[in-house]
Amino acid sequence: MSRPPVECPICHDSMEPDQRLLEHLLEAHTKRELARFTAVEAQAFEDEDLSD
């Protein structure tokens, strides 16, 4: 059974079989994009915790 390709959570590109997500993130995205994504995800996680 084969696994679906890994998808970048920022741009939703599928990774090639020989490409790692970390390499893609470092090469394809700016620090600002990575920081924005991290902040939005952290806020969503916090908001979810507060609603429980």
Order of alpha helices (4+ residues) and beta strands (2+ residues): alpha-alpha
